[in-house]
Amino acid sequence: MSDYYNAFEMSPVPAPGPDAVPPEPFRGIYGMPAFATIPTGDLAESLDFWTRGLGFVDLFSIPSQVVHLRRWAFQDVLLVPTTSVPEQPAGPSLSFACVLGQVDAVVGACRALRPDSVEGPRDTPWNTRDVVVTTPEKAWIVFTAAKPFDPSSQEARHLAAVGIEPPGAGRGDNGRHA
């Protein structure tokens, strides 16, 4: 018996591919294993940007106290009021999985709401296409879409150089990295 298993069995993230279909926003209630809390100086403006620009849904709100946003299962954000928002983005970024077919829509929607809010998209050495969005609260949000794996690509060579093998190529699908 192996200590490793295919974690996609419990993930809402679909397998990468040009025809990958994103799951619908998940509206169920669960114990959140992780979530982000984003302070905002304007709950209404932030709610509008996160829903119309980034595709989150307003799971529930307590007026003037908190807005609980969600996309897929386990992609939760709490917007909370604050009296001060930094002038420039500060601190780490927060990444959310998406599918390739969503990248251009997120870019277009965010640029329509805030023209200077988007950087990218750009392809990464680890085989994703990423777009960085600066929200009204000055948070850096990264939408990252896995690209289909091409064993002859530069990305595959880059991953192999750091010891990451494609699924099915080695025992336990990268078990030595777990």
N, C-alpha and C positions, 0 to 999 in steps of 0.2 A: 504494500500500500504506500502511496506517495503522500508526502506532507504538503504537496502543492496541488492546486486545482485551478480550473479556469474561472477567474473571478468575474468574467463577463456574465456568469450565471446570476449574479446578484446586482449587477450594475444596470442603470437605465441607459447607459451609453451604447448605441448600436455599433456593430462592427463597421470599420471604416470602408468607404467605397463611394463612388460618384453618385450612386442611387440610394445612399443611406437615408432613412427616414427618421427624423427626430421624434422622440416620444412627445405626447401631449403634455402640457403642464400638469403636474401631479397635485391634486387638491385634497388628498387624504391627510389625516393627522397621524404623526408618528413622533417618537422620541428622536429629536434631531441629533445625529452623531457629531455634527459640526455646523456652524453657521457664522456669518459675518454680521457685525453690528456697525452700521455706517451713520455717523452723526451728520445731520443736515440742518441748515439754517432755514429751509423752506420745504416742509413736508410735501406740499401740493406740487411744487416744481419737480422735486425729486421723484415722487410717485409717477408723474407724467413721463419723465425721461426714462425711468426704469421699465415702465410698462410699454410705452409706445416705441422707445428706442431699442431697448435690450430684450424685449419680449417676455418679461416677467409678468406674473399675475398678482393682484392684490389678494392674498389668501385671507387676511383679515386686518382690520385697523382698529385701533383705539384712538379716537380723535385727540389730537395734540400730544399723544404719548408714544405711539409706535405704529409702524406699518410693517406687516410681515409679508414679504415678497417671496415668490417661488417661481422657478422654471420647471426643471425636471425634478424627480425625487432626489433629495439630498443636495439641492441647490437653493439654499435658503439665505435670505438677507433681511435683517431688521433695520429699518430706517428709524432713527430716534432724533428728536429735536435737540438742537444745541444753539447757543447764542453766538458761537464763533466758528467760522469755517476758514481753513487756511487759504491764503492767496494762491499758492501753488500746490500741485500734488505733493504729498509727503508720505513717506512710509512705503510699505510693501504693496505689491499688486495682489489682486484676487483673480484667479482663473476659473472659468466655467467651460465645461465641454460643450461643444456644439457639433453639427455635421457640416461638411463642406458646402452643402446647398444653402446654409443659413448665413454664411460669412458675408456675402454681398448684400443681403437684406439688412443685416445689422449695421453694416457700414452706411448704407443709404439712409436708413431710418435715423441713425444717430446724427449724420451730417445734416439731414433735413431739420432736426431739432436744434442742434448746436454745431454749426459748420466746422469749427476747429477742434471738435472733440475726438477725432479719430486719427490713429496712426496705423498705417498698413492698409491692406493685409500684407503679410510677409511669410515666406516659407522658412521653416527652421531646419537645422541639421538633424533634429530628432523626428522628422517626418510629420510635422503638423503645419497647418496654415493658421497664423495668429493675427488677430486684430486687437489693438489696445485702444480702449475708450476711456477718456477722462470724463467722469460724471459731474453733475452740478456741485456735488459735495467735494470735488477734487480727489476722488478715489480713482485709482487706476484699475480698470476692469479689463481682463484679457479673455477674449473668446477664442478658444483653441479647438481646431478641428483636425482629427487624425486623417492623414491622406492614405489612400490605398498603398499597401506595401509592394514595392517593386524591387526584387532581389538584385537587379542590376543597376539601381540608382545610386547616386552620390550619397543619399541619406543612408542607404543600406550599408555602404562601405564605411561611412562614419560610425554607425552603430556597431558594426563588426569590429572596428578598430578599438572600441572601448569595451568589447567583450559581450555585446548584446546580440544574441542570435535570433533569427526570425522564428515565430511560433512553429513548432513541429520539427525544427532543425536539430534540437538537442534534447537531452533527457530533461524532463520536468519543465520544459518551456522556461528557460532561464532560472531554474531552481537555485543555481549557485548565487544568484543576486538576491534571493528572498531572505 
